[in-house]
Amino acid sequence: MGSENQIIKMAQAAKKASSQLSNVSTEEKNKVLRKMAEDLVAHSGYLMKENKKDLQAAARNRLSKAMIDRLTLDEKRITDMAKCLLDTANLKDPVGEVMQTIERPNGLLIKKVRTPIGVIGIIYESRPNVTSDCIGLCLKSGNAVILKGGKESLYSNKAIFKILRDSLKGSAVPQDAIHLLSSTDRQAVHILLGLDRYVDLIIPRGGEGLIEFVAKHSRISVIKHYKGICHVYVNDKANLEMARKICYNAKVQRPGVCNAMETMLVDRGVAEKFLPLMIAELQKAGVEIRGCPVTRQIIKSGVKRAIEKDWDTEYLDLILSVKVVDDLKGAIDHINVHGSHHSDAIVTEDQVQAEKFLKSVDSACLYVNASTRFTDGYEFGFGAEVGISTDKLHARGPMALEELTTYKYLVYGQGQIRQ
């Protein structure tokens, strides 16, 4: 579906379904989510068959190993997708939660209550599990959703969507509560971004080009899942063995995701002791190191010269920028200039320096003595997330059920009139 008229009809149907969905009970929503999880596992063979088409195209187009990893669906990842849906079903339903109650002197009773946003458009790239995660979270939070995945995962997304839409047959949740815009034409996105009459929020997650395109052309409010230029700062008071494990995990465990470390900052006071073993271990894992002059002075060979662009680059690959900084202030200043306000960490045994780092760095998620790889809805106990917001309004960090709601005021009276 890609013509303007078809996309408008899709958005209109989603708008109507969102009104119906707001009256669906928590029990009915949970029942649907469990059925979806069951159906994904039951059709795992079909999913892997369709995913293979995307992987073959990725190989032909010579996509990176990290990108292919993001695209791949195997039995474990399908089981994980199903588990995310089950976890979402088990989470508390935010819809209808009374956030505040106010009793006025004139007798008015005012309740501030969580309510669905309405229709959410999600534009994303690469990972097909985003399709099921976003459908589950939007349905549980009472929102209709229009999904637009990337062309590199077209067959996988269509297969997941077909299974989950079929799961809605005969349920209290209208099938028009979920839609997939399968056109690979960017003009289709342009059309969607102009439908502010029907769509209430746009969430883009993907590369810098996609985010900038959406932010520039959308007539609808946008919450940006911007790039993850994540840092780990090894402080001069760090436990260096702990720092080694954290940095290795943050870079190597899954380099093609937004919460992977892209720049390692090392305090000058521990650089000569820490860097030789750390860089040797990273290089053994296949990581290309791009270092500042001090790093290259300490490590005499095998380290490429970092250029200014490297400090602002999200590699999503086994490439790491390394910089030696003078002190805590130098680390904070570097992160606030070059970071993307996603996730940053300090490794230190000094509580005072840790607290200063937490207060001074302007990022959505900050860590003391832990890997940035934990920035994830599932790891935070949210079940899943539709993205990691690097904005400040109205949501920041992993966007899960509560972040997919807004609120309204319910005012109860007994005939009061304003004097």
N, C-alpha and C positions, 0 to 999 in steps of 0.2 A: 504493500500500500504506500503510495507516494504522491499522488496528485493532490493539489490543494483542496479540492472538494472532498476527497476521501479523508484527508487529515482533519478537516473541519468536522466532518461527520463523526470521526473517531473521538474528537475532543468533546463534542456535544453529548455523545453516548456516555463518555466517562463522567461528565458533569452530572448527568441524570443519575447514573449509577452511584455517584458519591452521596447523593441525597438519600438513596435507598440504603446504602451501606451504613449510614450514621444511625440507623435504627436496628441494625443487626446485633444480636446479643453477643456477649463475650463467649458464651458457650458455643454458639454457632460458628463464630470466627475460629475458635480453637479446633473445632471439629474439622473444618475445612483445611486448616494448616496441617493437621495430622494426616488427613487423606492425601494431601499434596506430597508429604514426606514419603508416605507409603508408595505412591504412584511413581515418584522419582526412582526409588530403588527397584521397583518392579520393571521399569523400562530402562534399566541401566545399559543393557545391550544396545538398544536403539540410540540412546544418548551417545555412547562411545562411537557407534558407527557414524553418526552425523558429525561428531567432533573430529573424527579422522579426516573428514573433508576439509575442515578448517586447518588442521595440522599439515595436510598435504599442500594446501595453498601457501601456508606460512613457510614451508620448506622451499617451495618454488620461488617465493619472494625474498628468500634469504633473510628472514627475520632472525633476530638475536636469540640465543639460547634462553635468555631470561624471558623474552616475550613468548617464546614457545612454551616455556614452563607455565606462564600465566594462562595460556590458552588450553592447556591439556586437561582433559577430564578422564580420570581412571576410576576404578571402583571405589577407592578410598575417598576421592574428592566428591563423588556422587553421594556416598554415604555421609560425608561431612555436610553436604548441602542439605540432605534430608534431616540431619541432626540439628542444623541451624533452624530449620522450620519447626522442629519439635521443641527446641529450646524457646523459640519465640512464642509458641503456644503456651508454654509453661510460665511465661513472664506475666507480671501484673498488667492488666489492660489499663492504659492511662486515660482512656476516654470516659468522661463523666466524673473524674476525680475532682473533688472540691478543694481548690488550692487555698482559698481564703473565705472566711465568712465575716460579714460586717453588719452589725445592728446599729441603725441610725436612731438618733433621739426622736425622730418623727414616726418611728415604728417600722420603717422600711427595712427589709431583710435582703442583703445583697450577697450573692454567692459568686465567686470567681471560679469558673469550671473549665477543665480541659475539654477541648473539642477538636475534631479532625481539621486539618488545613483545607482539605477538599480534593482537588485534583493536582497531582504532582507529576511533573515531567522529569525523567531521569535520563541523562545523556551520558554514556559511558563507553569506555574502550576496553578491549582485551578480555578480561576475565569473565567467562560465561557464568560462573557461580553468582555474580552480581545480579543476574536476572532473577534467580530464585530468592536470594536474600532480600532484594528490594520488594518483590511481590509480597513476600511474607510479612515484612515490616509494615508496608503500606496497608495491607488488609487488616492486620491486627490493630493498627492505629486509626482505622476507619477511613482511610484515604483511597480513592481511585488512583491508578497510576498508568502513565503512558511511558513506555520504555523505548529508548533508541540506543541500541548497542552499536559497536564498531563493525565494520565490514570484515575484519579479520576473524570475528567469532560469529558470523552470520548464521551458519548452519546449526551451531551449538545453541545459540540463543533461540532460534525458531523451534528447535526440538524441545527445549526446556519449557518455553512458553506454551507450546501445544499441549504438553502433558499437564501443566498446571491449570490451564484454562479448561481442559476437559474435566479436571478434578472438581470444578465448580458446578458441573451439571447436576441439577436436582437439589442443590444446596440453597441456603438462605442468602448466600452472597451472589449478586448478579454477575454474570460472566463479563459484562461490560465494565466491571470494576478494574479489569486489567487489560491492557493493550500493548502491542508491540509494533512499533514503526520499523518495518523491515527494509525500507528503501535505503540504498547505499548512496543516494544523491544528497549532498550537503544542502541542497535547496529545500529538501524535506524538513531539515532541522530549522532552516530559516522560517519556513511556514509555521512550524510548531511554536517558535519563539514569539510569533506575533499574535498568538491566540489568547491574549490576556482576558478575554471575555469568558473563557471556559477553563483555563489552566491557572492555578493559583500560585504555583511555585515551580521553579526550575532548579535542578541540582545537577551540575556537570561534574564528572569525575574522569580524569584522563590527562593527556599531555597538555603542555602549556598552550599550544596552538588552539586546541579545542576550548579550553577555559576562556581564553581571550576572545575567541569568536563568539561564544555564548554571551559573555558579559557585554560585549559591544553591541550585539544585535537584538538582545532580548527586551521585549516590552513587559515581561513578567519578572517579578522579583527573583533574584538569583542568590543561592547560597553556594559558594565556590569550594570545591574539593581541589585545592591548588596543589602544585607540585610539592614533593617532600624532600627539601634539602635539609636533611637531619644531621645533627652534630653529636659527637660524644667528646667531651672535654675531660682529659686525664689530668687531674689537679696534682700539684706537688705534694699533697698530703694523701694521695690515693694509695690503696692497697693494690700494688701493681699486678699481682696474680689475678685479683678480681677484675681489674681494668682490662687485662688481656682477654679474659673470657667474655666480658661484656662487649668489647670492641669486635672480637671475632664473630660473635653471634649477630651483632647488629649489622655487620657487612656481609657475612658469608651465608648465614642460614637460609635466607631467601632474598637475593640482591635485587630482584625485579619488582619489588613492591615499594609503596610510598613511604613506609616507616623504616626502611633500611638506612643505615648510616651512609652518608655521602662524603662527609668531611670529618676527619679525626684531628682534634686539637690536643696538643700535648704541651704541658707546662715545661718551660725551659729547665726548671730545677730537676726534672726526672727524665728529660728527653734522651740523654746519652745512655741511661740505664734501660729505659723502656723500649725505645724505638728499634734497636737491633733485633731483639727476640720477636717483638710484635710484627715487624715488617717481614721478617723471615717466615713467620707462621702464615701471614696473609698471602705472601707470594707463593708459598707451597700450595695454598688452596686455589691458586690461579688468579689472584687479585693483582691488577696493574696499579702501581703506586705512582701518584703524581705529587711530588713534594716541593715544599718551599726551599729557599737556599740553605737554611739551617738544617733541614731534614737531609738534604743532599750532601751536606758537609759531614753529617754523622754517618749516613749510609753512603759509602763511596761509589757503589755501582748498583745498577738495576732499578734506579728510581728516576722516572722522567721528571723534567722540569715543569712545575705547575705554572700555568699562565693565569692571568686575572680572571678569565672566563670560567676556569675550573671551580673557583669558589662559589659560583652562581649556577652550577650545573647539577641537575638531577640525572645521574648516570643510568639508574635502573639496571645496572650490570656490575660485573666484577671489576670495578674501577673505583679507586679511593683517592681523594685529595687529603694530604697530610700537611699540617702547619704547626710549627712550634710557636707558642705565644709566651709573652713575658710573664704573665700572671693571670689571675682571675678576671681582672678588668679587661685584659686583652682578649680573653675568650668571649666574654659577654659582648664586647664591642663588635667582634667579628661576627658572632651569631646574629646580633640584631641588624647588622648591615647586610649580611649575605644569606641569612636563613629565610625560610619561607613561612615561618610561624606555624610549623607543623609539630615536630617533636624533637626535643633536644635533651641531652643528659650530661650530668657531671658525675665523675667518679672521685670520691674524696672521703676521708675519715674525719674531716673538719666540719663540724655541724654549722659553725658560723659562716664559713664560705659556701656551704650548701644552701643555707637560707638566703644568702645574698644572691646567689645564682637564681634561685626560684623567684625572688622578687624582681630581679632585674631583666631577665630574658622574657621577651614578649612572644611566647609561643603557646599554642593550644594545649600541648601536653609536655610536661617537664618531669624529668626523672632524676632521682638521686640513687646511684649505685644499682642501676638496672638498665636493661637494653631498651632502645627505642622501639624494638620489634613488638612490644606489648601494646602499642597504640592500635587498638582493634576493638570493635564492638564486642566480639565474642570474649576476648581476653579481659575486657572490663566488666563482663557479666551482663551485657546488654542483649545477648543472643546473636546479634549480627549488627551491621550498620549499613546505611545507604551511602556512606562516605565519611571522610574525615574533613570537617569544615575548618578552613583556615581563616574564615571570616570571624567577626566579633558579634554580629547580629544575624538572625536571632539565636543561632546555635554555634557552638564551637567544639572542636574535637569530634570524637565518634558520634555520628548522628543516628540515634536509634529511636525507640518508640516515643519517648517524651518529646524529643526534638522534632518529631513529625506531627506534633499537635500545636495548636495555639490555644487561646482561651476566650471565653465570652463571659459577660456578667448577666446573671439571672437575678432580677429584682422583684421581690414579692411585697405586695402592699395590701391594705384593707380600705382602699378608696382615697388614699392621700393625694392631694393636689398641691402644687408648689405655689407658695404665697408670693 
